[in-house]
Amino acid sequence: MKELLNSLRLEEIFGYMEYGKLLAFVFLGAIVVTYICHRFFRGQRWIKYIPGLALLLFGLYSLTQIDISSNSFLEDNSLVGFVTGIAGGLATLLFGLILGVFNKPKKVKKKKENKKNIEE
């Protein structure tokens, strides 16, 4: 069994999973912040989009900080910040949109009167 686990190179995979864990925590944290903003500020429907926009701005700022001229730009933390910010921002904006659709104010329909009842 130990040989099988060694052949799978799990240590190498766990090294890559570190960024996956970071991305999942950022997603969950941003979604929780979006939901809390939605609950506290029900009157302003645009508030729930602010965490997503903030993450998108962080991702774009991290993109400008990447130094492509060096050979080790893939190891730069700005690239991780870019991917995390953009992906987290898009997921949070999508969650805000879903909240808006589910909590859409319902319009009260007026009853239509029959023409026959009006004529009588």
C-alpha positions in Angstrom: 0.0 0.0 0.0 2.8 2.4 0.8 4.3 1.7 -2.6 1.0 2.6 -4.2 0.8 5.9 -2.3 4.4 6.7 -3.2 3.7 6.1 -6.9 0.9 8.6 -6.8 3.2 11.4 -5.8 0.7 12.8 -3.3 3.3 15.2 -1.8 3.6 16.9 -5.1 -0.2 17.2 -5.5 -0.6 18.6 -1.9 1.9 21.3 -2.9 -0.5 22.5 -5.6 -3.6 22.1 -3.4 -2.3 24.9 -1.2 -3.6 27.5 -3.7 -6.8 25.6 -4.2 -7.4 25.8 -0.4 -6.7 29.5 -0.5 -9.1 30.0 -3.4 -11.8 28.1 -1.6 -11.4 30.1 1.6 -11.5 33.4 -0.4 -14.6 32.2 -2.2 -16.4 31.3 1.1 -15.3 34.4 2.9 -16.4 36.7 0.1 -19.7 34.9 -0.3 -20.3 35.3 3.5 -19.5 39.0 3.3 -21.8 39.4 0.4 -24.7 37.7 2.2 -24.1 39.8 5.3 -24.2 43.0 3.3 -27.4 41.8 1.6 -29.1 41.1 4.9 -28.1 44.3 6.6 -28.8 46.7 3.7 -32.0 45.4 2.2 -33.1 48.8 1.0 -30.0 49.4 -1.2 -29.9 46.5 -3.6 -26.5 47.5 -5.1 -24.6 47.0 -1.8 -24.3 43.2 -2.4 -22.1 43.8 -5.4 -19.4 45.8 -3.5 -17.4 42.7 -2.2 -17.2 41.3 -5.7 -16.1 44.6 -7.2 -13.5 45.0 -4.5 -12.0 41.6 -5.3 -12.0 42.4 -9.0 -10.1 45.6 -8.3 -7.6 43.7 -6.1 -7.1 41.2 -8.9 -6.5 43.9 -11.5 -4.1 45.7 -9.2 -2.2 42.4 -8.7 -2.1 42.0 -12.4 -0.3 45.3 -12.8 2.3 44.2 -10.1 3.4 41.1 -12.0 6.9 41.5 -13.4 7.0 39.5 -16.6 10.6 40.5 -17.5 12.0 38.2 -14.8 12.2 34.4 -15.3 10.5 33.6 -12.1 7.3 35.5 -12.6 5.3 32.3 -12.2 6.5 32.0 -8.6 5.4 35.6 -7.9 2.6 36.1 -5.3 1.1 38.8 -7.5 0.0 36.1 -10.0 -1.8 34.2 -7.2 -3.4 37.4 -6.1 -4.6 38.1 -9.7 -6.2 34.6 -10.1 -7.7 34.7 -6.6 -9.0 38.2 -7.0 -10.5 37.8 -10.5 -12.0 34.3 -9.8 -13.3 35.3 -6.3 -14.7 38.6 -7.7 -16.6 36.9 -10.5 -18.0 34.2 -8.1 -19.1 36.8 -5.6 -20.8 38.9 -8.3 -22.6 35.8 -9.5 -23.7 35.0 -6.0 -25.0 38.6 -5.6 -26.9 38.2 -8.9 -28.4 35.0 -7.6 -29.4 36.7 -4.3 -31.1 39.4 -6.4 -33.1 37.0 -8.4 -34.3 35.0 -5.5 -35.2 38.0 -3.4 -36.8 40.0 -6.2 -39.7 42.1 -4.9 -43.0 40.6 -6.0 -45.5 42.7 -7.8 -49.1 42.5 -6.7 -51.3 41.7 -9.6 -54.6 43.6 -9.9 -57.7 41.6 -10.4 -59.3 42.1 -13.8 -63.0 42.7 -13.8 -65.1 41.1 -16.5 -66.7 43.3 -19.0 -70.0 41.6 -18.4 -70.0 42.6 -14.7 -69.2 46.2 -15.5 -72.1 46.5 -18.0 -74.6 45.2 -15.5 
